[in-house]
Amino acid sequence: MTASDQSMPAAPTTNGAPQVRLCAPFGDHMVLQRGRETMLCGFVNGAVTAETLVHAEVRNAQGRIIARRSTPLSTPQGVSATAPEQGEQHAWFITMPPITRDDPCTVQVWCDGGNETSETITIEDVVFGEVWLVITDGLEGSSDAAPQGVRVPQPASSEITQTSWSQPATLPDVVAEFVVALHERTDVPVGLLPASREQALQMAPYSVAGVLVAQTDDDEIAAWRQWWDDAAMPVLTAGAGTTGAQLVEQAMAEPFVEPNLPMDDAWYERRIPVSEPDAEDLV
């Protein structure tokens, strides 16, 4: 039996099974940054042990596994290897490999440990494209309608994912122009993470191509690059008179380089905790 033929774990039959959840802004219809490491994160509560693992799989439209990772909980200190710990929340982080896909995928996340397995979370209609953090402070104007092909996270009523992505009703004028020009240049979906400066750090686990902001300074740029662990991350300033096409030209000043696979061990160790690479990744 190959990895792609394996079925997902069945739902738990006991009340003490762990529960896995995703942090915002991960959710249905999300756009993940193409061609780069993508971090998924959330938390587990319920019965966990030091042996509890969280697993994530990306499947294509035909159900074939194209990437799989597993990781221990990031806060297992003091948790017995045999006795379940009830009532505590434990964070988890999984770094998926670079993926460049044209077809929508699903992301499945679950955890297990000992004799207990959580229910499986399935995130539907996940696409890979260009994702930009948009600092909304100071961005003026409002387009009559957002361009096609752009998605932003919206609050969802689900307790599992908290977020679902959809086309926004409107966007600041220069952002709408930027999305149109970026889509024409790349021909891939565009995801935006609108946030105020105070909210920006909350988006840091989500992989982005760069930041779009009305105005900034060197210290702020350095902070954003540190948060995203990317010393060369583009930070575009949408000042007065700047057009969306000009911003895209700045963003594309350095050509996009696809990662060379397979990566060596050091590449996987850039994130902590380390997720084990799977030999059957088909990214």
C-alpha angles and dihedrals in degrees: 000000000000126000090254091056095053116107123228118259116276120250114273120265097202130073092229096064116125119257121220121205136181126229122233132293092037113098149110118327092015124158115229122199109262123232097011139090109281120206120209118192142176140124141269127218134176124049110000134157135189086269095058113123131191117216131197129189132184114208128188125228090277092054095253116145109242097173136011132182136173130194139174120243112279094226106045096134111133094010112129118238090226110023115069117236111225129205099013126117117223123192124228133192126190123186111208120203123256110286128188111184135159096199127070114260138194125234118210123194129183140146136218139180133166108339096334129091126184126227114271120253112215119196110199133211098014113175132188119228143108117326122192132184108226116201101209097197108114097002106133136198130035126237117229090239134000115250120257119264097039125113132188130185116262128188113266130199093229115112089208103060105007090204141068124182123228143151111290120238093230141355134200108274098250091045091053090050090048092052093050093049093044093050091049091049098046104022091216132113117278124220123194128198105200112198142152118239089261091053097044096089090056088064094052097103089058113089113236137180092224149310129278115201138163094230136345145158138233095266093053092047090051090051094051092048090050093049091052094039090233116121092188099044109141116245110192121200114213097201127170111302095013114134129213091243091055090051092052090051088054091048092051095044088109113047117245110252119203113227117255110241138240095048121211123245093264090062091060092048096062090091129056125247095035118226115214115249117237119225091218097060108137099189 
